[in-house]
Amino acid sequence: MLYFLSKTLDFVLLPFSWAIIFLLLALFTKKAFRRKLFIGLSLLVLILGGNAPLVNRMMLVWEVPPTPISSLEGPYDFGLILTGVTNNYKGPGDRLHFRRNADRVLHAALLYRKGIVKKLLITGGYKPVFGKQLDEAASIKHFLIDWGIPEKDIVLESESRNTYESAVKTKALLDRQYPETGPSIIITSGFHMRRSIACFEQAGMEVLPFSAGFYTSDPDYPEERPVDPFMSLIPEAGAFQTFSILCREIMGYGIYKLLGRI
């Protein structure tokens, strides 16, 4: 029930839902002032949320920046890969299809190849609100084996459904099977790293961040072409999607805080 409620809350907290709610309020209100106010708020959400330069700046503030590989002293016992990066509903089934944030898996393999982590632990199952559970962790494991990483150096935790459960179940697994585990590296998206670190530390683990996968571009790197000030004011669907991800993650962090999970 809690899982279903969390998914329902996800929808309610999305900025597009706010815009729709404001429009519905404008439709059913009888006072002209309130109608104009609600329409204005709906447009404000759509315009600000679709402004690419503004959204990029906001996401840059929230994302945990990438860690230079040269700064990692290693070797660390585990690289912890958080799932949520594959498309298991895409055929044919003879290969793994990635969605965005595949860098979580690719950079984890890189850290292993460089000897910075001794083993890789993949944590997280994927359970839709409706339908059967798909074992994403196992799919990623087979992908890594195909890429030449020994099966003995890959550990699975495929029962968790969210970041909190990933932390708790990973800690329990390591306590049972690898009780002498020292500091480990969390490998997840930059926007998701704050909540991940907080959850794993709350579970009693010593972890370091290694952000892999970003929704931002660094302002220090010049673009291939100058930005047209007028065109930058036109809302973009991609920017609004990033804004939605940012809002959802910040609210998720706040909810975890209220529930005492971090």
ABEGO torsion letter per residue (X at the ends): XAAAAAAAAAAAABAAAAAAAAAAAAAABABAAAAAAAAAAAAAAAAAAABAAAAAAAAAAABBBBBBAAABAOBBABBBBBBGABBAABOBAABBBBBBGAAAAAAAAAAAAAGABABBBBBEBBBBABEBBBBAAAAAAAAAAAAGBBAAABBBBAABABAAAAAAAAAAAAAAABAABBBBBBBBBAAAAAAAAAAAAAAGBBBBBBBBEBABBBAABBBABBBBAAAAABBBAAAAAAAAAAAAAAAAAAAAAAAGAX
